[in-house]
Amino acid sequence: MPDETSPSTHVTLRLPHDVVEAFDKLAAVLERPRSWVMLRALRHYLKAEGAEVREDVEAIAELDRGRSVPAQQVLADVDDIIGRRKSPRARKR
């Protein structure tokens, strides 16, 4: 995942001792440098939680532009989904 050939920037970061120790232990097990493990963790965060934050920001921007679905439509869609989900199970019992 981390690409050692791409350009990089030096960053200084203060972390609690327990977090650094956890990175050090993991780096030792993986036989990788601490920075490699940290970079991998940061990329994983950006891909998962970071993407979720970006999606939330975009959804709020859509609302600000007036693009939304009426609440009644959402409730009708949910009822439809629940109804379809219950039907096959109700027949099996």
C-alpha positions as CSV (number, residue, x, y, z in Angstrom):
1,M,0.0,0.0,0.0
2,P,2.6,2.7,0.9
3,D,4.5,3.7,-2.1
4,E,8.1,4.5,-1.2
5,T,8.9,5.9,-4.6
6,S,6.3,8.7,-4.5
7,P,7.4,12.2,-3.3
8,S,6.9,12.7,0.4
9,T,6.8,15.5,2.9
10,H,8.3,15.4,6.4
11,V,5.6,15.9,9.1
12,T,6.1,16.2,12.8
13,L,3.4,14.7,15.0
14,R,2.9,14.4,18.7
15,L,1.3,11.1,19.8
16,P,0.6,9.5,23.1
17,H,3.3,7.0,24.2
18,D,0.9,4.1,24.0
19,V,0.1,4.8,20.4
20,V,3.7,5.0,19.4
21,E,4.4,1.7,21.3
22,A,1.6,0.0,19.4
23,F,3.0,1.2,16.1
24,D,6.5,0.0,17.1
25,K,5.2,-3.4,18.1
26,L,3.3,-3.8,14.9
27,A,6.3,-2.6,12.9
28,A,8.5,-5.2,14.6
29,V,6.1,-8.0,13.9
30,L,5.8,-6.9,10.2
31,E,9.5,-6.2,10.0
32,R,8.7,-2.8,8.6
33,P,9.7,0.7,9.6
34,R,7.3,2.5,12.0
35,S,6.7,5.1,9.3
36,W,5.5,2.4,6.9
37,V,2.9,1.2,9.4
38,M,1.8,4.7,10.2
39,L,1.4,5.6,6.5
40,R,-0.6,2.5,6.0
41,A,-2.9,3.3,9.0
42,L,-3.4,6.9,7.7
43,R,-4.3,5.7,4.2
44,H,-6.7,3.2,5.6
45,Y,-8.3,6.0,7.7
46,L,-8.6,8.3,4.7
47,K,-10.1,5.5,2.6
48,A,-12.7,4.5,5.2
49,E,-13.7,7.3,7.7
50,G,-12.3,10.1,5.5
51,A,-14.5,9.0,2.6
52,E,-17.5,8.9,4.9
53,V,-16.8,12.5,6.0
54,R,-16.4,13.6,2.3
55,E,-19.7,11.9,1.5
56,D,-21.4,13.7,4.4
57,V,-20.1,17.1,3.3
58,E,-21.3,16.4,-0.3
59,A,-24.8,15.4,1.0
60,I,-25.0,18.6,3.0
61,A,-24.0,20.6,0.0
62,E,-26.7,18.8,-2.0
63,L,-29.3,19.9,0.6
64,D,-28.0,23.4,0.5
65,R,-28.5,23.4,-3.2
66,G,-32.1,22.3,-2.6
67,R,-31.7,18.8,-3.8
68,S,-33.5,16.5,-1.5
69,V,-36.2,13.9,-1.3
70,P,-39.4,14.6,0.5
71,A,-39.7,12.8,3.9
72,Q,-42.9,11.0,2.8
73,Q,-41.1,9.5,-0.2
74,V,-38.3,8.2,2.0
75,L,-40.8,6.7,4.4
76,A,-42.7,5.1,1.6
77,D,-39.4,3.6,0.2
78,V,-38.5,2.3,3.6
79,D,-42.0,0.7,4.0
80,D,-41.6,-0.9,0.6
81,I,-38.2,-2.3,1.4
82,I,-39.4,-3.7,4.7
83,G,-42.5,-5.2,3.1
84,R,-40.4,-7.0,0.4
85,R,-38.0,-8.2,3.1
86,K,-40.8,-9.6,5.3
87,S,-42.8,-11.3,2.5
88,P,-40.5,-14.2,1.7
89,R,-39.9,-15.0,5.4
90,A,-43.5,-14.9,6.2
91,R,-44.2,-17.6,3.5
92,K,-41.4,-19.9,4.7
93,R,-42.8,-20.2,8.3
